[in-house]
Amino acid sequence: MAKPIALAFSLCLLVLFHSCLAARQQSQSSEQNECQLDQLQAREPDNRIETEAGRIESWNYNQDDFRCAGVAVQRITVERNGLHLPSYTHAPQLIYIVQGNGFLSTVFPGCPETFEESEQSDEEQQGQQQWQGQQGRHGQQGREQQEQQDRGQHGLHGQQGQQGRRGQESFEQLDRHQKVRRIREGDVVAIPAGVTYWSYNDGDQPLVAVSLLDIGNNQNQLDRNPRRFYLAGNPQDEFNQHAQGQRQRGQQGRGQQAEGQSQWDQDQQQQGERSRHQQQQGGRSRHQQRQGNNNNIFAGFNTQLLADALNIDQQTAQQLQGQNDNRPQIVRVRGRLDFIQPPESQQEERQEQGIQRQQGQQGPNGFEETFCNFRIKENIGRPSRADVFSPQAGRVSTLNSFKLPILRHLDLSAERGFFYNNAIYSPHWNLNAHEVYYVIRGSARVQIVNNNGQAILDNEVRQGQLFIVPQNHAVLQKASNNGYEYIAFKTQDNAKINTLAGRTSVLRALPDVVLANAYQIDRQQARNLKYNRQETVAFEPIKQNQCQIDQLQAREPDIQIECEAGRIESWDHYQNDFQCAGVAAQRITIEPNGLHLASYTHSPQLMYIVKGWGVMMTALPGCPETFELSQGSEQVQEERQGFDDLERHQKVRFIGEGDIIAIPPGIVHWVHNNGNSSLVAVSLLDICNDLNQLDRNQRRFYLAGNPEDEFNQQEGENISQEDEFDQQEGEGISFEQRRRSGQGSNYNNNIFAGFDTSLLADALNVDIETAMKVQGQIDQQRSQIVRVEGEFGFLHPPIRSSHWQRTQQEQQDEQQGLQGRHDNGLGESLCNIALKQYLGDPRRADVYTPQAGRINTLNSNDMLILKQMSLSAETGFLYNNAIYSPHWNLLAHEIFYVIRGSARVQVVNDNGETIYDDEVRQGQLFVVPQNHAVLQKAIDNQGFQYIAFKTQDNAIINTMAGRTSVLRALPDDVLANAYQISQEEARMLKYNRQETLVLSSSSSS
């Protein structure tokens, strides 16, 4: 009998063992197959919860890529004066502040409240005494009523509640709490699992944060379903909305049937009914009464037990449970949220940055940080924090456990990238981490390749989208024309990448012979493969690819800035044609008596005066002030004004319509309109020039005023706000502190404003008030062009004629000029080099046809400075129906600005496709890329007048019609066979036009 029992028992054990083993193997197989991904996707948020003062959006964590990475992601938007209620999660999380600024506080268990009030004001003490007196009177009445109602039900509990209330009435304690931190755009905040935090928006714009929860982290001892535990409010489920979709849709349907009643009102009404029902139930836990609804964690306790545990009355306990409050996770603060915070100072900010740099250089010794004073925040949005920077491509900032030690415990890290238009992030893979990308601004083309060499993602990612790159999967990213900014979270505290291109790539580490045999290429090709990229991870786009243009366009200015005495208009230099030419363009209008303040740029520029007259000066570094008052001048005493030195300055030039001025990079210049009509100038800035050592984003540096950004307004300061704190952070901070820190995203400053006022005063040997005026602190309203009050005085030689007429000597100098003179190394130095030339004189025409028009050219043979700047120009005036011979530029791009009239223009690319065929009118600008053929015909009674800037100092064209055309240089037989025409037709094709460039209209046309 015993043997059958033992046998049966053994069989049962065997079956149980195999069942457990099979279940374990199935579980392991399921986990192992989580990252067998055949397709990835850039995703928008799937769930959205609207709250009283913001919204919470979540991505569906049950998607395969999220399950593989073991993460959940949220985007939290807190409106102005909104409070995100205290909560914690069972997984460590990283929060990145995408926009706005506010406050955040974490509550580390067992740590002291280091923020406390030192003393109370008289008003606060008086108010507290009055409140205590009222509470004493009302409390006595309340206790008598409560004793009558609860004597039979609660017994001992009622007595304990009374003791708690008496203790509360006599309890006088100053406010104490743990540290509150200021957060701003660019901050990364690390929060361990189980640590409570809250946030508050005190700014004027929404506070937007992206939060990653690492549910696959070892600190998460629950399952891999994300949860958030709230200490207040009546929160909705932030992650499992799919399961509640039918119930929510049903509630929305009932809300539509109730006319004039919103969903929010209905919820509050239902909450009131539930609260009244609970009072009838005698204080049972809300979990028993509201199964299926979400509550804060206090709501699950019995109300009386909770009151006893906290030593508070039952009514307060009900408030903690949210029984009479239907507000979800983000609530609106009534009035002002008052808490203890030290005064903000830039000195503390600099000290904190210094400590961070020291900690980044030194290894941990066990004493830097304890649990209670862990540093949990780091800003990686500032350009100065970049770890990788390429002037032509962009920058990358990393944050790991060496810079923020708490990340070692969270096993997480982050990376912030900012790539300029068309720049490339080197193809790479992560050695030891998954990577979760969130696109902050712009867009990019992204490709991700798995271990089988299959592209499982090949698509454009846009602002607000998120995509995941699994560990060891190769990824390649290329920014679009409007740039690309992202924040990437990584599931390892010191994540490492291995690049496939660049100076530190895996290919560069391999011998030539290995590459040659691996890819079946020769040794030279192997060396090119290794050394053709000298950057590390941020790659400048190949310039040739930027000019694959399918369509051109004649453009009006895109950006306009109105100033006190004029306006500045700029063309969007991020457009494909501008990017191909590598230029930016502006039109500057200065009203009479207006002064365009002193400035300089990082690119060489040519300025053409379209209309009006004025004066201009270029301040050449190291050159003497050649304009000065003589000792015998009658104005000497007036000019001295207590100084020993007489008035001196560098040369001031008179400028007028038809003048072209060359301004090298870094050279300060100013312009004043002393005429009676508007002064209009068009400027071309060659941002792709070798003299520009910065990136290809145009900038202008001002020495005075409070200028607005002239070039990047369309891009949202995705570029310009990158290196500034939010404007609202500057509230309560002095102007000096705000200017030194760069705060204030809605306005810019002159370069003096970035210096400390006292240091600047010492450097200039002036008083503090004068230094403040130099920095623009006194008058913050004036921008780039200001109005001069009274007479504008400066030194200049005697002029026999009026200011807006040229002297006879000046005209003779320009006619005789420097034409035909070659650079012999002695003709001109930097201090007396010619920077201006007049192109408006018909007698200066280089090409002239009486029936068609004229063309004036300006190159380095005419003005030697153009050789250093690698620029030239051309002005043309075509009579009505005249034709500019079809041609192409051999060595340069050409940028046309229409001064007067109109013309029909056609531009043809290398495929023989017409990429532009339309009318161009006065005030428009169009680009003709190098070697693209262009044909222009005047179609206006006023003719067609233009200024053309060229990106080469001695630009040469090749014509397709006329006496010097390429067709005329070819043999007759070549033409006959090329076009299948007769010899006679070939000769007619060669000799029917006797003009050179400017062609009169034929009778056939």
Secondary structure as UniProt FT lines:
FT   HELIX           2..32
FT   HELIX           33..35
FT   STRAND          47..51
FT   TURN            52..53
FT   STRAND          54..58
FT   TURN            61..62
FT   HELIX           64..69
FT   STRAND          72..78
FT   TURN            80..81
FT   STRAND          82..89
FT   STRAND          93..99
FT   STRAND          101..107
FT   TURN            109..110
FT   STRAND          115..116
FT   HELIX           122..154
FT   HELIX           156..169
FT   STRAND          176..177
FT   STRAND          180..184
FT   TURN            185..186
FT   STRAND          187..191
FT   TURN            193..194
FT   STRAND          196..200
FT   STRAND          207..213
FT   TURN            215..216
FT   TURN            218..219
FT   STRAND          228..230
FT   HELIX           241..244
FT   HELIX           245..257
FT   TURN            259..260
FT   HELIX           263..281
FT   HELIX           286..289
FT   TURN            291..292
FT   HELIX           297..300
FT   HELIX           303..310
FT   HELIX           314..321
FT   TURN            322..324
FT   STRAND          330..332
FT   HELIX           346..361
FT   TURN            372..373
FT   STRAND          377..379
FT   HELIX           383..385
FT   STRAND          388..390
FT   TURN            391..393
FT   STRAND          394..399
FT   TURN            401..403
FT   HELIX           406..410
FT   STRAND          413..419
FT   TURN            421..422
FT   STRAND          424..430
FT   STRAND          435..449
FT   TURN            451..452
FT   STRAND          455..462
FT   TURN            463..464
FT   STRAND          466..469
FT   TURN            471..472
FT   STRAND          474..490
FT   TURN            493..494
FT   STRAND          497..499
FT   TURN            503..504
FT   TURN            506..509
FT   HELIX           512..519
FT   HELIX           523..531
FT   STRAND          538..539
FT   HELIX           543..547
FT   STRAND          559..563
FT   TURN            564..565
FT   STRAND          566..570
FT   TURN            573..574
FT   HELIX           576..581
FT   STRAND          584..590
FT   TURN            592..593
FT   STRAND          594..601
FT   STRAND          605..611
FT   STRAND          613..619
FT   TURN            621..622
FT   STRAND          627..628
FT   TURN            631..632
FT   TURN            634..635
FT   HELIX           636..640
FT   TURN            641..642
FT   STRAND          648..649
FT   STRAND          652..656
FT   TURN            657..658
FT   STRAND          659..663
FT   TURN            665..666
FT   STRAND          668..672
FT   STRAND          679..685
FT   TURN            687..688
FT   TURN            690..691
FT   STRAND          700..702
FT   TURN            713..720
FT   TURN            722..723
FT   HELIX           727..730
FT   TURN            731..732
FT   HELIX           735..741
FT   TURN            745..746
FT   HELIX           751..754
FT   HELIX           757..764
FT   HELIX           768..774
FT   TURN            775..776
FT   STRAND          785..787
FT   TURN            803..804
FT   HELIX           808..816
FT   TURN            817..820
FT   HELIX           830..832
FT   STRAND          836..838
FT   HELIX           842..844
FT   STRAND          847..849
FT   TURN            850..852
FT   STRAND          853..858
FT   TURN            860..862
FT   HELIX           865..869
FT   STRAND          872..878
FT   TURN            880..881
FT   STRAND          883..889
FT   STRAND          894..908
FT   TURN            910..911
FT   STRAND          914..921
FT   TURN            922..923
FT   STRAND          925..928
FT   TURN            930..931
FT   STRAND          933..938
FT   TURN            941..942
FT   STRAND          944..950
FT   TURN            953..954
FT   STRAND          957..959
FT   TURN            963..964
FT   TURN            966..969
FT   HELIX           972..979
FT   HELIX           983..991
FT   STRAND          998..999
//
